[in-house]
């Protein structure tokens, strides 16, 4: 418990006050560290407008990140691994990967993992929010998490395999 308090609240520094000291208490060399009170701890930053927008629009943010990430991954593959110049990039292929990132990785996976998994494995969210000691004796929650993992590893990949560029018609020997 003391470890958790030490992580959640900053430590006061012993010795003379230095730049970067988190507390207003004077600090003396050789003095033991102790926890700051809440009044002495630095104030938390207010969330930015972008962070607030992301929290208010999780679907739009997730779909956007998946789309951009997939398009960037294909461009990186074409540039770094295949060694193509910018004028020889296969933009049709990149467009297909971008659509895949939007439709499957953005929209479908959000629906699968947020909507369907919470419906099919209702005990998993409750189990995830429990303290560790309670998880050790919650066998129904453990079984729900196991079912969720098995579904994600064994059944889900069968439905939607990842796209890959088709092999060339004349492979090199």
BELZI-V386170 format. One record per residue. N is the residue number from 1. PHI is phi as a letter, one per 20 degrees, with the letter a starting at -180 (999 if undefined). OMEGA is omega in whole degrees, 0 to 359 (NA if undefined). BURIAL is I if it has 9 or more other C-alpha atoms within 8 Angstrom, else O. Layout:
N_PHI_OMEGA_BURIAL ; N_PHI_OMEGA_BURIAL
This chain:
1_999_179_O ; 2_f_178_O ; 3_f_179_O ; 4_f_178_O ; 5_f_180_O ; 6_f_179_I ; 7_f_185_O ; 8_f_179_O ; 9_d_182_I ; 10_f_178_I ; 11_e_172_I ; 12_f_181_I ; 13_e_176_I ; 14_f_175_I ; 15_n_180_I ; 16_f_181_O ; 17_f_181_I ; 18_c_172_O ; 19_f_179_O ; 20_n_178_O ; 21_f_186_I ; 22_e_185_I ; 23_d_179_I ; 24_e_182_O ; 25_f_176_O ; 26_f_185_O ; 27_d_181_I ; 28_d_178_O ; 29_f_179_O ; 30_n_180_O ; 31_e_179_O ; 32_f_177_O ; 33_f_175_O ; 34_b_184_O ; 35_f_176_I ; 36_f_172_I ; 37_f_181_O ; 38_f_181_O ; 39_f_182_O ; 40_e_181_I ; 41_f_179_I ; 42_f_180_O ; 43_f_178_O ; 44_f_178_O ; 45_f_175_O ; 46_f_180_O ; 47_f_180_O ; 48_f_178_O ; 49_f_179_O ; 50_f_179_O ; 51_f_179_O ; 52_f_179_I ; 53_f_179_O ; 54_f_179_I ; 55_f_181_O ; 56_e_183_O ; 57_c_185_O ; 58_f_181_O ; 59_f_180_O ; 60_f_180_O ; 61_f_180_I ; 62_f_179_I ; 63_f_178_I ; 64_f_179_I ; 65_f_180_I ; 66_f_181_I ; 67_f_182_I ; 68_f_181_I ; 69_f_181_I ; 70_f_177_I ; 71_f_180_I ; 72_f_179_O ; 73_f_178_O ; 74_f_177_I ; 75_f_178_I ; 76_f_179_I ; 77_f_181_I ; 78_f_182_I ; 79_f_190_I ; 80_e_185_O ; 81_e_181_O ; 82_e_176_O ; 83_m_181_O ; 84_f_172_I ; 85_e_182_O ; 86_f_181_O ; 87_f_178_O ; 88_d_177_O ; 89_f_177_I ; 90_e_184_O ; 91_f_176_O ; 92_f_178_O ; 93_f_179_O ; 94_f_177_I ; 95_f_178_I ; 96_f_176_O ; 97_f_179_I ; 98_f_177_I ; 99_f_177_I ; 100_f_179_I ; 101_f_179_I ; 102_f_189_I ; 103_f_186_I ; 104_e_185_I ; 105_f_179_I ; 106_e_187_I ; 107_f_186_I ; 108_f_182_I ; 109_f_174_I ; 110_f_179_I ; 111_f_181_I ; 112_f_187_I ; 113_f_182_I ; 114_e_185_O ; 115_e_186_I ; 116_f_180_I ; 117_f_179_I ; 118_f_177_I ; 119_e_184_O ; 120_f_184_O ; 121_c_188_I ; 122_f_182_I ; 123_f_184_I ; 124_f_179_I ; 125_f_177_O ; 126_f_180_I ; 127_f_182_I ; 128_f_182_O ; 129_e_180_O ; 130_e_172_O ; 131_f_185_O ; 132_g_182_O ; 133_f_179_O ; 134_f_179_O ; 135_f_182_I ; 136_f_182_O ; 137_d_180_O ; 138_e_184_I ; 139_f_177_O ; 140_f_178_O ; 141_f_177_I ; 142_f_180_I ; 143_f_177_O ; 144_f_179_I ; 145_f_177_I ; 146_f_177_O ; 147_f_179_I ; 148_f_180_I ; 149_f_180_O ; 150_f_177_I ; 151_f_183_I ; 152_f_182_I ; 153_e_188_O ; 154_d_188_O ; 155_d_183_I ; 156_g_180_I ; 157_f_180_I ; 158_f_182_O ; 159_f_189_O ; 160_c_177_O ; 161_f_178_O ; 162_f_179_O ; 163_f_173_O ; 164_b_179_O ; 165_f_180_O ; 166_f_180_O ; 167_f_181_O ; 168_f_183_O ; 169_f_180_O ; 170_c_181_O ; 171_f_179_O ; 172_f_181_O ; 173_f_NA_O
